[in-house]
Amino acid sequence: MRKILTIVLIIILVSVGVLIKPNPIVIIVGIFAILNTIKRKEEMQENIEKEKSQKMVDDFMSMMDFFKPKDEASQEDDGEYETRQAGFFTIKVPKHPQGASQQPKPEVDSQVHAEVKPKLQPAPHYTEEQAKRLLRYIHDSTCKDTVLIKPTPADDSQPFEKRVCSSRFGGLPYWTRGEDYPTADNGEPLYLLAQINFAEVPSLADYPTRGLLQIFVNADDEYGCSFDAEQKNWRIVWRDVFFPSLAMSEAELGEMGVKCAGAEGEKMPLPLQKEYAISFEKTKTYCHPHLDEFDGVLKNAAQVLGFFVYDKSPFELFDSDSLNAFFSDEAKHQIGGYPDFTQNDARREGDILLFQMDSTGEISWGDNGIANFFISPADLKARDFSNVVYNWDC
């Protein structure tokens, strides 16, 4: 039938082409178009017939599954279906009615199938840029007001009466008649280490703005230090008010047996061997690696700045150039602020620095050490200097 239709269409097309205008090209194109259309229809019909045949086969195979023995069906169970007995037949039904998508995914050995990525280890120390940012943060966030003390050799040409109430290291102290002079256990008079006239000192919060603080030590190998608050061979004397007119003269002090470092013409076991005039300058000091709290301050700074937090000594994490750029190793005589040590942090919990004398020039604590006097903030406010801790190390 299709062949007859094809012949009829070709005859009609050729006839039309001859009647209108004899054009062979138009006639040939038309013939090929008709043949191509017929061919596509035949292919579509063949595909439909194949799909029908496959569906019949699939339906047959599904029907045969119902007749398989129970043990054979269970062997082919892939975990998505379970076998059940329905009368004479053994059938398979889904374990999860909602579909296979709800089946748990099989566990995968991550060590075998997962992509292996190298574990990034942090650097063993901070880079130069990280160190700069961390130390700058610590420098700016921990600063405390501090008074630095600058010693210069005293002017011996000035009479003692003129300088008796002034601030100084060494020399003879301000003392009044009738007072018991501080002595060591052996009865020997103590030596004046430092005399601070707070009227000459720049103001610091909670520190005195007037009054005279005097520190005395013994001339022995330990400079009178018992490394605690017991003032046996050292002493602190506080004068809330004092009057130059009441001061004992140099001769009177000599008659009492009071001596000053270097006055005998021989070197005494003392940190200093002569008198120094001192001046004051207000500045700031900062938490530094010699203090116990620095490790915690550093870790907090690292967390704030988003850097890795190491459990290492700051001397392992920073090079010396980075530390020296922020924390000077110069000797510091000071009042208030952060103390320094050559060995261990000797403060009691909550203590603040009352006074510090470092080693510089001819002033030397043993082998280039440093001395500290610590007090609690409550005692400082009350002007109670009976519980001060005296410590020095080298």
C-alpha positions as CSV (number, residue, x, y, z in Angstrom):
1,M,0.0,0.0,0.0
2,R,2.8,2.4,0.9
3,K,4.6,1.7,-2.4
4,I,1.4,2.4,-4.4
5,L,1.0,5.8,-2.6
6,T,4.6,6.6,-3.3
7,I,4.2,5.9,-7.0
8,V,1.0,8.0,-7.2
9,L,2.7,11.0,-5.4
10,I,5.7,10.8,-7.7
11,I,3.5,10.8,-10.8
12,I,1.5,13.8,-9.5
13,L,4.6,15.8,-8.6
14,V,6.2,15.1,-12.1
15,S,3.0,16.0,-13.8
16,V,2.7,19.3,-11.9
17,G,6.3,20.1,-12.7
18,V,5.8,19.4,-16.4
19,L,2.6,21.5,-16.6
20,I,4.0,24.5,-14.7
21,K,7.5,24.6,-16.0
22,P,9.8,21.8,-16.9
23,N,12.4,22.0,-14.1
24,P,14.3,18.8,-13.4
25,I,15.8,20.1,-10.1
26,V,12.4,20.8,-8.5
27,I,11.1,17.4,-9.6
28,I,14.2,15.6,-8.1
29,V,14.0,17.5,-4.8
30,G,10.4,16.7,-4.4
31,I,11.0,13.1,-5.0
32,F,13.7,12.9,-2.3
33,A,11.6,14.8,0.2
34,I,8.7,12.3,-0.3
35,L,11.1,9.3,0.1
36,N,12.7,10.8,3.2
37,T,9.2,11.4,4.9
38,I,8.2,7.8,4.1
39,K,11.4,6.4,5.5
40,R,11.1,8.3,8.9
41,K,7.5,7.0,9.3
42,E,8.7,3.4,8.7
43,E,11.4,3.8,11.4
44,M,8.9,5.2,13.9
45,Q,6.7,2.3,13.3
46,E,9.5,-0.2,13.8
47,N,10.4,1.4,17.2
48,I,6.9,1.2,18.4
49,E,6.8,-2.5,17.5
50,K,10.1,-3.1,19.4
51,E,8.9,-1.3,22.5
52,K,5.8,-3.5,22.5
53,S,7.8,-6.7,22.2
54,Q,10.2,-5.6,25.1
55,K,7.2,-4.8,27.3
56,M,5.8,-8.2,26.7
57,V,9.1,-9.8,27.6
58,D,9.4,-7.7,30.8
59,D,5.9,-8.5,31.9
60,F,6.6,-12.2,31.4
61,M,9.8,-12.1,33.5
62,S,8.0,-10.3,36.3
63,M,5.3,-12.9,36.3
64,M,8.0,-15.7,36.5
65,D,9.5,-14.0,39.6
66,F,6.5,-15.0,41.6
67,F,7.1,-18.6,40.9
68,K,10.7,-18.7,42.1
69,P,11.4,-20.9,45.2
70,K,11.7,-19.1,48.6
71,D,15.5,-19.8,49.1
72,E,16.3,-18.7,45.5
73,A,14.5,-15.4,46.0
74,S,16.2,-14.8,49.3
75,Q,19.6,-15.4,47.7
76,E,18.9,-12.6,45.2
77,D,17.7,-10.2,48.0
78,D,19.8,-7.1,47.6
79,G,18.7,-5.5,50.9
80,E,16.0,-3.3,49.4
81,Y,13.3,-6.0,49.4
82,E,12.2,-8.7,51.8
83,T,10.5,-12.0,50.9
84,R,7.1,-13.0,52.2
85,Q,4.8,-16.0,51.8
86,A,1.5,-15.2,50.2
87,G,-0.4,-18.5,50.1
88,F,1.2,-20.8,47.5
89,F,3.5,-18.0,46.2
90,T,6.6,-16.5,47.7
91,I,6.8,-12.8,46.8
92,K,9.2,-9.8,47.4
93,V,8.0,-6.5,48.8
94,P,10.0,-3.3,49.4
95,K,11.3,-2.9,53.0
96,H,10.6,0.8,52.8
97,P,7.2,1.6,51.2
98,Q,8.3,5.2,50.6
99,G,10.9,4.1,48.2
100,A,14.6,3.2,48.1
101,S,15.6,6.8,48.7
102,Q,15.0,6.3,52.4
103,Q,17.4,3.4,52.6
104,P,20.5,4.2,54.7
105,K,23.6,4.8,52.6
106,P,26.2,2.1,53.0
107,E,29.2,3.1,55.2
108,V,32.3,4.0,53.3
109,D,35.7,3.6,54.6
110,S,36.9,7.2,54.7
111,Q,40.5,6.1,54.8
112,V,40.1,4.2,51.5
113,H,37.6,6.3,49.6
114,A,38.0,9.8,51.0
115,E,40.3,12.2,49.3
116,V,43.5,12.3,51.3
117,K,44.5,15.9,52.1
118,P,47.8,16.9,53.8
119,K,47.3,18.1,57.4
120,L,48.5,21.6,57.7
121,Q,50.7,22.1,60.8
122,P,51.1,25.6,62.1
123,A,54.6,27.1,62.1
124,P,56.7,26.4,65.2
125,H,56.9,30.1,66.0
126,Y,55.3,33.4,64.9
127,T,56.4,35.1,61.8
128,E,57.9,38.5,61.9
129,E,54.7,40.2,60.9
130,Q,52.6,38.1,63.4
131,A,55.1,38.9,66.1
132,K,54.9,42.6,65.4
133,R,51.1,42.6,65.6
134,L,51.0,40.5,68.8
135,L,53.6,42.5,70.6
136,R,52.1,45.8,69.5
137,Y,48.7,44.6,70.9
138,I,50.3,43.6,74.2
139,H,52.3,46.8,74.3
140,D,49.2,48.9,73.8
141,S,46.7,46.9,75.9
142,T,48.8,46.4,79.1
143,C,50.6,49.7,79.6
144,K,50.8,51.1,83.1
145,D,51.8,54.5,84.4
146,T,55.3,54.4,85.8
147,V,57.8,56.8,87.3
148,L,61.4,56.2,86.2
149,I,64.2,57.3,88.5
150,K,67.4,58.7,87.1
151,P,70.4,58.7,89.4
152,T,73.4,61.1,89.1
153,P,76.4,61.4,91.5
154,A,75.5,63.8,94.3
155,D,77.0,67.3,94.5
156,D,79.2,67.1,97.6
157,S,79.7,70.8,97.6
158,Q,76.0,71.3,98.7
159,P,75.6,71.2,102.5
160,F,73.8,68.2,104.0
161,E,71.2,70.6,105.5
162,K,70.2,71.6,102.0
163,R,69.6,68.1,100.7
164,V,68.5,66.4,103.9
165,C,64.9,66.1,102.8
166,S,65.5,65.5,99.1
167,S,65.1,62.2,97.2
168,R,68.3,60.2,96.8
169,F,70.1,56.9,96.7
170,G,72.5,56.3,99.6
171,G,74.0,59.0,101.8
172,L,72.6,60.0,105.2
173,P,68.9,60.0,105.9
174,Y,66.5,62.6,107.3
175,W,66.2,61.7,111.0
176,T,64.9,63.5,114.1
177,R,66.2,63.6,117.6
178,G,64.7,61.1,120.0
179,E,63.8,58.5,117.4
180,D,65.2,55.0,117.6
181,Y,67.4,54.4,114.6
182,P,66.8,51.1,112.7
183,T,69.4,48.5,113.4
184,A,70.3,45.0,112.2
185,D,70.1,41.8,114.4
186,N,73.6,42.4,115.5
187,G,72.8,46.0,116.7
188,E,74.7,47.7,113.9
189,P,72.9,50.7,112.3
190,L,71.4,50.0,108.9
191,Y,72.4,51.9,105.8
192,L,70.1,54.2,103.8
193,L,69.4,52.6,100.4
194,A,66.9,55.1,99.1
195,Q,64.9,58.1,100.3
196,I,61.9,59.2,98.2
197,N,60.2,62.6,98.8
198,F,56.9,62.0,97.0
199,A,56.3,65.8,96.7
200,E,59.1,65.5,94.0
201,V,57.5,62.5,92.3
202,P,55.0,62.8,89.4
203,S,51.6,61.7,90.5
204,L,50.6,58.1,90.2
205,A,47.1,56.7,91.0
206,D,47.0,55.5,94.7
207,Y,50.6,56.4,95.4
208,P,51.4,59.2,97.8
209,T,51.6,62.7,96.6
210,R,53.6,63.8,99.7
211,G,55.5,62.2,102.5
212,L,59.0,60.7,102.9
213,L,59.6,57.0,102.2
214,Q,63.0,55.6,103.5
215,I,64.4,52.2,102.8
216,F,67.3,50.8,105.0
217,V,69.4,47.7,104.4
218,N,72.2,45.9,106.2
219,A,75.8,45.7,104.9
220,D,76.1,41.9,104.5
221,D,76.3,39.5,101.6
222,E,72.5,39.4,101.2
223,Y,72.0,43.2,101.8
224,G,69.8,42.4,104.7
225,C,67.2,40.5,102.6
226,S,65.3,37.7,104.2
227,F,63.1,37.3,101.0
228,D,59.9,37.8,102.9
229,A,58.0,40.6,104.7
230,E,59.8,40.2,108.0
231,Q,61.8,43.4,108.4
232,K,64.7,42.1,110.5
233,N,67.9,43.3,108.8
234,W,66.1,45.8,106.6
235,R,63.5,48.4,107.3
236,I,61.0,50.8,105.7
237,V,60.2,54.0,107.5
238,W,57.3,56.2,106.3
239,R,56.8,59.8,107.3
240,D,53.6,61.4,106.4
241,V,54.9,64.8,107.5
242,F,58.4,66.0,108.2
243,F,60.1,69.3,108.8
244,P,63.6,70.2,107.7
245,S,64.2,72.2,110.8
246,L,63.8,69.0,112.9
247,A,66.4,67.1,111.0
248,M,69.6,65.9,112.8
249,S,72.8,67.3,111.5
250,E,75.5,65.2,109.8
251,A,77.6,65.4,113.0
252,E,74.8,64.3,115.2
253,L,74.1,61.3,113.0
254,G,77.8,60.4,113.1
255,E,77.7,60.5,116.9
256,M,74.8,58.0,116.8
257,G,77.0,55.7,114.7
258,V,75.0,56.2,111.6
259,K,77.1,55.6,108.5
260,C,76.6,56.0,104.7
261,A,78.0,53.8,101.9
262,G,81.6,54.7,101.0
263,A,82.1,57.2,103.8
264,E,84.6,55.0,105.6
265,G,86.8,54.9,102.5
266,E,86.5,51.2,102.0
267,K,84.1,49.2,99.9
268,M,81.2,47.9,102.0
269,P,79.0,44.9,101.0
270,L,76.2,47.2,99.7
271,P,74.7,47.7,96.2
272,L,76.0,51.2,96.1
273,Q,79.2,52.8,97.4
274,K,78.3,56.5,97.2
275,E,75.4,59.0,97.3
276,Y,73.3,59.7,94.2
277,A,70.9,62.6,93.5
278,I,67.8,61.3,91.7
279,S,65.3,62.9,89.4
280,F,61.9,61.5,88.2
281,E,60.2,61.1,84.8
282,K,56.7,59.7,84.3
283,T,56.4,57.1,81.5
284,K,54.7,53.8,80.9
285,T,55.8,50.2,81.3
286,Y,54.3,47.1,79.7
287,C,53.7,43.4,80.5
288,H,56.9,41.6,79.4
289,P,58.1,38.0,79.1
290,H,59.8,37.9,82.5
291,L,56.5,38.1,84.2
292,D,54.3,35.1,85.1
293,E,51.2,36.5,83.6
294,F,52.8,37.1,80.2
295,D,51.9,33.6,78.8
296,G,48.2,34.2,79.5
297,V,48.4,37.8,78.0
298,L,50.1,36.4,74.9
299,K,47.5,33.6,74.4
300,N,44.7,36.1,74.8
301,A,46.3,38.4,72.2
302,A,46.7,35.5,69.8
303,Q,43.0,34.6,70.2
304,V,41.9,38.2,69.7
305,L,44.0,38.6,66.6
306,G,43.0,35.1,65.2
307,F,46.5,33.6,65.4
308,F,47.4,30.0,66.4
309,V,47.7,29.7,70.2
310,Y,50.9,27.9,71.2
311,D,51.7,26.2,74.5
312,K,55.3,27.4,74.4
313,S,57.6,29.9,76.1
314,P,57.6,33.3,74.5
315,F,61.3,33.0,74.0
316,E,60.6,30.1,71.7
317,L,57.9,31.9,69.7
318,F,59.7,35.2,69.1
319,D,63.2,36.0,68.1
320,S,65.2,38.4,70.2
321,D,65.0,41.2,67.7
322,S,61.2,41.2,67.9
323,L,61.2,41.2,71.7
324,N,63.9,43.9,72.0
325,A,61.9,46.2,69.7
326,F,59.1,46.3,72.3
327,F,60.8,45.6,75.6
328,S,63.9,47.4,76.4
329,D,66.6,45.6,78.4
330,E,67.9,48.9,79.8
331,A,68.2,49.1,83.6
332,K,65.2,50.6,85.3
333,H,65.0,52.2,88.7
334,Q,61.3,52.9,89.1
335,I,58.2,53.5,91.2
336,G,55.0,51.6,90.1
337,G,54.4,49.9,86.8
338,Y,55.7,46.4,85.8
339,P,58.7,45.0,87.7
340,D,61.6,43.1,86.3
341,F,63.5,40.1,87.4
342,T,66.7,38.3,86.5
343,Q,65.3,34.9,87.7
344,N,61.7,34.2,89.0
345,D,58.7,36.4,89.5
346,A,58.7,37.0,93.2
347,R,55.4,38.8,93.7
348,R,52.7,37.7,95.9
349,E,49.3,37.5,94.3
350,G,47.9,40.9,93.8
351,D,51.1,42.7,94.8
352,I,52.2,45.9,93.0
353,L,55.6,47.5,92.7
354,L,56.4,50.0,95.4
355,F,60.1,50.6,94.4
356,Q,62.7,49.0,92.2
357,M,66.5,49.5,92.0
358,D,68.3,48.0,89.1
359,S,72.0,47.5,88.5
360,T,73.6,50.3,86.4
361,G,77.0,51.9,86.4
362,E,78.5,51.5,89.9
363,I,75.2,50.4,91.4
364,S,75.2,46.6,91.4
365,W,73.1,43.9,93.1
366,G,75.4,41.0,93.3
367,D,76.2,39.8,89.8
368,N,74.2,42.5,87.9
369,G,70.9,41.8,89.7
370,I,67.8,43.8,90.5
371,A,65.9,44.5,93.8
372,N,62.1,44.9,94.2
373,F,59.9,46.0,97.0
374,F,56.2,44.9,96.7
375,I,53.1,46.0,98.5
376,S,49.4,45.2,98.3
377,P,47.2,47.9,96.9
378,A,45.1,48.1,100.1
379,D,48.3,48.6,102.2
380,L,49.5,51.3,99.8
381,K,46.2,53.2,100.1
382,A,46.4,52.9,103.9
383,R,50.0,54.0,103.9
384,D,50.8,50.8,105.8
385,F,54.4,49.7,104.9
386,S,54.7,47.0,107.5
387,N,53.9,44.1,105.1
388,V,56.2,45.0,102.2
389,V,58.1,42.1,100.5
390,Y,61.8,42.8,99.7
391,N,63.4,40.6,97.1
392,W,66.5,40.8,94.9
393,D,68.1,38.3,92.5
394,C,71.1,38.2,90.1
